[in-house]
Amino acid sequence: MIEISNLTKRFAQHTAVDDLSFQVQRGEVLGFLGPNGAGKSTTMKMLTGFLAPTSGTASILGHDIRTQTLQAQRQIGYLPEGAPCYGDMTVRGFLEFIAEVRGFRGADKRQRVEAAVDQVELENVLRQSIETLSKGFKRRVGLAQAILHDPQVLILDEPTDGLDPNQKHQVRQLIQGLAQDKIVIISTHILEEVSAVCTRAVVIAQGRLVADSTPLELESRSKYHQAVTLVSDGPMDDVALAALPGVAGVEFNEPEHSLTLLAQPGQVIFPQVSALIAQHGWVVKELDVERGRLDEVFRNLTRGESL
């Protein structure tokens, strides 16, 4: 597993990461979340051995990142923020170079490069220099170098940044496939990424841990958990809807004749709402039940507001 214990990083008077502790087990996809400046990238750099912590420890599959740096780094595939590559190299040349740095030669090197190229679909740009690629393709080259040596741990900083919707879907499927026998940590500010691929989420703010839970549990903290949204052809009796058992309040939406009923904590209000619709004969075009809104929970956690 990965184990982080009391990890701290100070730059002069600024504390970027403050006494951070958590563990990640094999088979988990951990979403590492926080606002800009929260300390996500600094934590990633310490975890991969590129930045020394001020205090605390981190270990990768039993290897201390400070005292056994090379042994720990051999277990890691790292996609850093911005995916820095050698721009004047071709995609093939760069990946072959990375394979050689990782110790592969001959047929083994070719096999590793071909497998990585196939997984992230780089066949059409292999002969192009990296500096001529779009941001999305550069990101995919960065991902290819991270998985080339079949690491046991993947640490990915904004893995879908710059990708179009189809490419995002492809990368998410790749991550889910890889996670079956690996540890995957994804640092991201895209909350839909967490719901789409992560089994667990750690949220930090001002360098400190403020939440460690599953995405579903975090969504359940939202005031919109179990909320019901209705869109009808005509006016509805919002007073009658607000008086239903378990309803905490009503929010009026755009367009007209659209509203959201908030549920009291622990209450399921959909059956009562559905029964009232049938009783009044309202023509309802949309009727949705929400799991909760992760963006609202994220804002509350990182601003120190109560949930």
C-alpha positions as CSV (number, residue, x, y, z in Angstrom):
1,M,0.0,0.0,0.0
2,I,0.9,3.7,0.0
3,E,1.2,5.2,3.5
4,I,1.5,8.9,4.2
5,S,2.1,9.8,7.8
6,N,2.2,13.4,9.2
7,L,3.6,14.7,5.9
8,T,4.5,18.4,6.1
9,K,6.1,20.8,3.7
10,R,7.0,24.4,4.5
11,F,8.4,27.0,2.1
12,A,9.9,29.9,4.3
13,Q,6.8,31.1,6.2
14,H,4.2,29.3,4.1
15,T,3.0,25.8,5.0
16,A,1.9,24.1,1.8
17,V,1.1,20.7,3.3
18,D,0.3,20.5,7.0
19,D,0.5,17.2,8.9
20,L,-1.2,15.1,6.2
21,S,-1.9,11.3,6.9
22,F,-3.8,8.7,4.9
23,Q,-3.3,5.2,3.3
24,V,-4.2,3.8,-0.1
25,Q,-4.7,0.1,-0.8
26,R,-4.2,-1.9,-3.9
27,G,-7.3,-1.8,-6.1
28,E,-8.4,1.6,-5.0
29,V,-8.7,4.7,-7.2
30,L,-8.2,7.6,-4.9
31,G,-9.4,11.1,-6.0
32,F,-7.1,13.7,-4.4
33,L,-9.1,16.9,-4.4
34,G,-8.6,20.5,-3.3
35,P,-8.9,24.1,-4.5
36,N,-5.9,25.8,-6.3
37,G,-3.1,26.2,-3.8
38,A,-4.4,23.5,-1.4
39,G,-1.2,21.5,-1.6
40,K,-2.2,18.8,-4.0
41,S,0.8,19.1,-6.4
42,T,3.2,19.6,-3.5
43,T,2.0,16.3,-2.0
44,M,2.3,14.5,-5.3
45,K,5.9,15.7,-5.6
46,M,6.8,14.5,-2.2
47,L,5.1,11.2,-2.7
48,T,7.1,10.6,-5.9
49,G,10.5,11.7,-4.4
50,F,10.9,14.9,-6.4
51,L,10.5,17.1,-3.3
52,A,11.8,16.4,0.2
53,P,9.2,16.8,3.0
54,T,10.0,19.1,5.9
55,S,8.8,16.4,8.2
56,G,6.7,13.2,8.2
57,T,7.0,10.1,6.1
58,A,5.7,8.5,2.9
59,S,6.2,4.9,1.8
60,I,5.4,3.1,-1.5
61,L,4.8,-0.6,-1.1
62,G,7.0,-0.6,2.0
63,H,9.8,1.6,0.5
64,D,10.4,4.9,2.3
65,I,10.5,7.7,-0.2
66,R,13.3,9.5,1.7
67,T,15.7,6.6,2.5
68,Q,14.8,4.2,-0.4
69,T,14.0,6.7,-3.1
70,L,15.0,4.6,-6.1
71,Q,13.3,1.5,-4.9
72,A,10.1,3.5,-4.4
73,Q,10.3,5.3,-7.7
74,R,10.6,2.0,-9.6
75,Q,7.1,1.1,-8.4
76,I,5.6,4.4,-9.6
77,G,4.2,5.6,-12.9
78,Y,4.0,9.4,-12.6
79,L,2.1,11.9,-14.8
80,P,3.1,15.3,-13.5
81,E,1.1,18.5,-14.0
82,G,1.6,19.8,-17.5
83,A,3.1,16.5,-18.7
84,P,6.5,17.9,-19.5
85,C,8.2,16.1,-22.4
86,Y,11.1,16.8,-24.8
87,G,9.4,18.8,-27.4
88,D,12.0,18.2,-30.2
89,M,11.6,14.4,-29.9
90,T,9.1,12.4,-31.9
91,V,6.5,10.6,-29.9
92,R,8.1,7.2,-30.8
93,G,11.6,8.5,-30.0
94,F,10.5,9.9,-26.6
95,L,8.8,6.7,-25.6
96,E,11.7,4.6,-26.7
97,F,14.0,6.9,-24.6
98,I,11.8,6.5,-21.6
99,A,11.8,2.7,-22.1
100,E,15.6,2.7,-22.2
101,V,15.8,4.8,-19.0
102,R,13.5,2.2,-17.4
103,G,16.0,-0.5,-18.4
104,F,14.3,-2.1,-21.3
105,R,16.2,-3.2,-24.4
106,G,15.5,-4.9,-27.7
107,A,12.2,-6.8,-28.2
108,D,11.2,-6.0,-24.6
109,K,11.5,-2.3,-25.3
110,R,9.5,-2.5,-28.5
111,Q,6.8,-4.5,-26.8
112,R,6.5,-2.0,-23.9
113,V,6.3,1.0,-26.3
114,E,3.8,-0.7,-28.6
115,A,1.6,-1.6,-25.6
116,A,1.6,1.9,-24.2
117,V,0.9,3.4,-27.6
118,D,-2.0,1.1,-28.2
119,Q,-3.5,1.7,-24.8
120,V,-3.7,5.5,-25.3
121,E,-4.1,5.5,-29.1
122,L,-1.0,7.3,-30.3
123,E,-0.5,5.4,-33.5
124,N,-1.3,8.3,-35.8
125,V,1.2,10.7,-34.2
126,L,4.2,8.5,-33.6
127,R,6.4,10.3,-36.2
128,Q,5.4,13.8,-35.1
129,S,7.6,15.9,-32.8
130,I,5.9,16.4,-29.5
131,E,6.0,20.2,-29.8
132,T,3.7,20.1,-32.7
133,L,1.0,18.1,-30.9
134,S,-2.2,19.5,-29.4
135,K,-2.5,19.8,-25.6
136,G,-4.7,16.7,-25.5
137,F,-2.1,14.5,-27.4
138,K,0.7,15.8,-25.2
139,R,-1.3,14.7,-22.2
140,R,-1.7,11.2,-23.8
141,V,2.0,11.0,-24.4
142,G,2.6,11.8,-20.8
143,L,0.1,9.1,-19.8
144,A,1.9,6.6,-22.1
145,Q,5.2,7.2,-20.4
146,A,3.6,6.7,-17.0
147,I,2.2,3.3,-17.8
148,L,5.0,2.0,-20.1
149,H,6.8,0.0,-17.4
150,D,3.6,-1.5,-16.0
151,P,4.1,0.1,-12.5
152,Q,2.3,-1.1,-9.4
153,V,1.4,2.5,-8.4
154,L,0.0,5.2,-10.8
155,I,0.1,8.8,-9.6
156,L,-1.7,11.0,-12.1
157,D,-1.9,14.8,-11.8
158,E,-4.9,16.1,-13.9
159,P,-4.8,13.0,-16.3
160,T,-7.7,14.2,-18.5
161,D,-6.7,17.9,-18.7
162,G,-7.1,19.1,-22.3
163,L,-8.8,16.0,-23.6
164,D,-12.0,16.0,-25.5
165,P,-15.1,14.1,-24.2
166,N,-14.3,10.9,-26.2
167,Q,-10.6,11.0,-25.0
168,K,-11.7,11.5,-21.4
169,H,-14.0,8.5,-21.6
170,Q,-11.2,6.4,-23.0
171,V,-8.7,7.5,-20.4
172,R,-11.2,6.8,-17.6
173,Q,-11.8,3.3,-18.9
174,L,-8.1,2.8,-19.0
175,I,-7.7,3.9,-15.4
176,Q,-10.5,1.6,-14.3
177,G,-8.9,-1.3,-16.1
178,L,-5.4,-0.6,-14.6
179,A,-6.8,-0.2,-11.1
180,Q,-7.9,-3.8,-10.8
181,D,-4.4,-4.8,-9.6
182,K,-2.7,-1.4,-9.0
183,I,-2.9,1.6,-6.7
184,V,-4.1,4.7,-8.5
185,I,-4.1,8.3,-7.2
186,I,-5.6,11.0,-9.3
187,S,-5.2,14.6,-8.4
188,T,-7.9,16.6,-10.1
189,H,-10.1,19.7,-9.9
190,I,-12.7,18.1,-12.2
191,L,-15.4,16.8,-9.8
192,E,-17.1,14.6,-12.5
193,E,-13.8,12.7,-12.7
194,V,-14.3,11.6,-9.1
195,S,-17.8,10.3,-9.6
196,A,-16.8,8.6,-12.9
197,V,-13.7,6.7,-11.8
198,C,-12.8,7.0,-8.1
199,T,-13.7,4.6,-5.4
200,R,-12.6,7.0,-2.7
201,A,-11.9,10.8,-2.3
202,V,-9.5,12.7,-0.1
203,V,-10.2,16.4,0.1
204,I,-7.6,18.9,1.4
205,A,-7.7,22.6,2.0
206,Q,-4.8,24.8,3.1
207,G,-2.7,21.7,3.2
208,R,-4.9,19.9,5.7
209,L,-7.1,16.9,5.3
210,V,-10.8,17.9,5.5
211,A,-12.6,14.7,4.2
212,D,-11.8,11.1,3.4
213,S,-14.7,9.1,2.1
214,T,-16.4,7.5,-0.9
215,P,-17.9,9.8,-3.6
216,L,-21.4,8.5,-2.7
217,E,-20.9,9.3,0.9
218,L,-19.7,12.8,0.1
219,E,-22.7,13.3,-2.2
220,S,-25.0,12.2,0.7
221,R,-23.7,15.3,2.7
222,S,-25.2,17.6,0.1
223,K,-28.5,19.4,0.8
224,Y,-29.6,18.1,-2.5
225,H,-29.3,14.4,-1.5
226,Q,-32.6,12.7,-2.3
227,A,-34.0,16.1,-3.6
228,V,-36.7,15.8,-6.3
229,T,-36.8,18.1,-9.3
230,L,-40.1,18.5,-11.3
231,V,-40.7,20.2,-14.6
232,S,-44.3,20.5,-15.7
233,D,-46.4,22.0,-18.5
234,G,-48.3,24.2,-16.2
235,P,-48.4,25.6,-12.6
236,M,-48.1,23.2,-9.7
237,D,-49.3,23.7,-6.1
238,D,-46.0,24.4,-4.4
239,V,-47.7,24.9,-1.0
240,A,-49.1,21.3,-1.2
241,L,-45.7,20.0,-2.3
242,A,-43.8,21.9,0.5
243,A,-46.3,20.4,3.0
244,L,-45.5,16.8,2.1
245,P,-43.9,14.7,4.9
246,G,-40.1,14.7,4.7
247,V,-39.8,17.9,2.5
248,A,-37.4,20.5,3.9
249,G,-38.0,23.2,1.4
250,V,-38.7,24.3,-2.1
251,E,-36.4,26.0,-4.7
252,F,-37.8,27.5,-7.8
253,N,-35.8,27.0,-11.0
254,E,-35.6,28.3,-14.5
255,P,-37.5,27.7,-16.8
256,E,-41.0,28.5,-15.5
257,H,-42.9,25.6,-13.8
258,S,-39.7,23.9,-12.6
259,L,-38.9,23.4,-8.9
260,T,-36.7,21.3,-6.6
261,L,-38.0,19.8,-3.4
262,L,-35.3,19.4,-0.8
263,A,-35.5,16.3,1.5
264,Q,-35.0,16.4,5.2
265,P,-31.8,14.5,6.3
266,G,-32.4,10.8,6.0
267,Q,-35.7,11.1,4.2
268,V,-36.8,9.7,0.9
269,I,-39.5,11.9,-0.6
270,F,-40.0,10.6,-4.1
271,P,-43.0,8.3,-3.3
272,Q,-44.9,11.1,-1.7
273,V,-44.2,13.5,-4.6
274,S,-45.2,10.9,-7.2
275,A,-48.4,10.2,-5.4
276,L,-49.3,14.0,-5.2
277,I,-48.6,14.4,-8.9
278,A,-51.0,11.5,-9.7
279,Q,-53.6,12.9,-7.3
280,H,-53.7,16.3,-9.0
281,G,-53.2,15.0,-12.5
282,W,-50.3,17.3,-13.2
283,V,-48.5,16.8,-16.6
284,V,-44.9,16.4,-15.6
285,K,-42.2,16.4,-18.3
286,E,-39.3,15.7,-16.0
287,L,-39.0,14.1,-12.6
288,D,-35.5,13.5,-11.3
289,V,-34.1,12.3,-8.0
290,E,-30.6,13.6,-7.1
291,R,-27.8,11.7,-5.3
292,G,-26.4,15.0,-4.2
293,R,-24.1,17.7,-5.6
294,L,-20.4,17.1,-5.1
295,D,-19.5,20.6,-6.1
296,E,-21.6,22.0,-3.2
297,V,-20.0,19.6,-0.7
298,F,-16.6,20.5,-2.1
299,R,-17.2,24.2,-1.6
300,N,-18.5,23.7,1.9
301,L,-15.5,21.5,2.9
302,T,-12.8,23.7,1.4
303,R,-14.3,27.0,2.8
304,G,-14.7,25.5,6.2
305,E,-18.5,25.8,6.2
306,S,-20.7,23.3,8.0
307,L,-22.4,20.4,6.2
